């Protein structure tokens, strides 16, 4: 006599119910989050359809890099609003409205969020990812800053470094 495991008892009726055209559609809520998660190298895409990434750079550096990236991509900046710990940008292409928000989490940690919209409900995830990718590229291509005026290390600190 063959014993059916409890897990198989649950799945068998489920798959029998999902025969034909309904099967691919019903599996979307299970499969889609995994596809979206792996879509952008280190760039997350939230449930609200906004691409975001946290960068280890000051907000001023991310802002400069973002301006370079938008210029390189021929995306026109329409509106720019600077607050104490955030910068909001509205940019446009022929078909998209792009909303970019940069938030300073710490003096050297900045979160960038990009929402690329077409009409009222369509989102362009690929363009949002590309804006973040090009911003990172600009950060990496920028000449390094002059070293800060750090106090000299004590002999004990030098030996701790190995």
FENUR-V953935 format. One record per residue. N is the residue number from 0. SS is DSSP state (a for helix, b for strand, c for the rest). OMEGA is omega as a letter, one per 40 degrees, with the letter a starting at -180 (999 if undefined). BURIAL is b if it has 16 or more other C-alpha atoms within 10 Angstrom, else e. Layout:
N,SS,OMEGA,BURIAL ; N,SS,OMEGA,BURIAL
//
This chain:
0,c,a,e ; 1,c,a,e ; 2,c,i,e ; 3,c,a,e ; 4,c,a,e ; 5,a,a,e ; 6,a,i,e ; 7,a,i,e ; 8,a,i,e ; 9,a,a,e ; 10,a,a,e ; 11,a,i,e ; 12,a,a,e ; 13,a,a,e ; 14,a,i,e ; 15,a,i,e ; 16,a,a,e ; 17,c,i,e ; 18,c,i,e ; 19,c,a,e ; 20,c,a,e ; 21,a,a,e ; 22,a,a,e ; 23,a,a,e ; 24,a,a,e ; 25,a,a,e ; 26,a,a,e ; 27,a,a,e ; 28,a,i,e ; 29,a,a,e ; 30,a,a,e ; 31,a,i,e ; 32,a,i,e ; 33,a,i,e ; 34,a,a,e ; 35,a,a,e ; 36,a,a,e ; 37,c,a,e ; 38,c,a,e ; 39,b,a,b ; 40,c,i,e ; 41,c,i,e ; 42,b,a,b ; 43,b,i,b ; 44,b,a,b ; 45,c,i,e ; 46,c,i,e ; 47,c,i,e ; 48,c,i,b ; 49,c,i,b ; 50,b,i,b ; 51,b,i,b ; 52,b,i,b ; 53,b,a,b ; 54,b,i,b ; 55,c,i,e ; 56,c,i,b ; 57,c,a,b ; 58,a,i,b ; 59,a,i,b ; 60,a,i,b ; 61,a,i,b ; 62,a,i,b ; 63,a,a,e ; 64,a,i,b ; 65,a,i,b ; 66,a,i,b ; 67,a,a,b ; 68,a,i,b ; 69,a,i,b ; 70,a,i,e ; 71,a,a,e ; 72,c,a,e ; 73,c,i,e ; 74,c,a,b ; 75,b,i,b ; 76,b,a,b ; 77,b,a,e ; 78,b,a,e ; 79,b,a,e ; 80,b,a,e ; 81,b,i,e ; 82,c,a,e ; 83,c,a,e ; 84,c,a,e ; 85,b,i,b ; 86,b,i,b ; 87,b,a,b ; 88,b,i,b ; 89,b,a,b ; 90,b,a,b ; 91,b,i,b ; 92,c,i,e ; 93,c,a,e ; 94,c,a,e ; 95,c,i,b ; 96,b,a,b ; 97,b,i,b ; 98,b,a,b ; 99,b,i,b ; 100,b,i,b ; 101,b,a,b ; 102,b,i,b ; 103,b,i,b ; 104,b,i,b ; 105,b,i,e ; 106,c,a,e ; 107,c,a,e ; 108,b,a,e ; 109,b,i,b ; 110,b,i,b ; 111,b,i,b ; 112,b,a,b ; 113,b,i,b ; 114,b,i,b ; 115,b,a,b ; 116,b,i,b ; 117,b,a,e ; 118,c,a,e ; 119,c,a,e ; 120,c,a,e ; 121,b,i,e ; 122,b,i,b ; 123,c,a,b ; 124,a,a,b ; 125,a,i,e ; 126,a,i,b ; 127,a,i,b ; 128,a,a,b ; 129,a,i,b ; 130,a,i,b ; 131,a,i,b ; 132,a,a,b ; 133,a,i,b ; 134,a,i,b ; 135,a,i,b ; 136,a,i,e ; 137,a,i,b ; 138,a,a,b ; 139,a,a,e ; 140,a,a,e ; 141,c,i,e ; 142,c,a,e ; 143,c,i,e ; 144,c,i,e ; 145,c,a,e ; 146,c,a,e ; 147,c,a,e ; 148,c,i,e ; 149,c,i,e ; 150,c,a,e ; 151,c,a,e ; 152,c,i,e ; 153,c,i,e ; 154,a,i,e ; 155,a,i,e ; 156,a,i,e ; 157,a,a,e ; 158,a,i,e ; 159,a,a,e ; 160,c,i,e ; 161,c,999,e
//
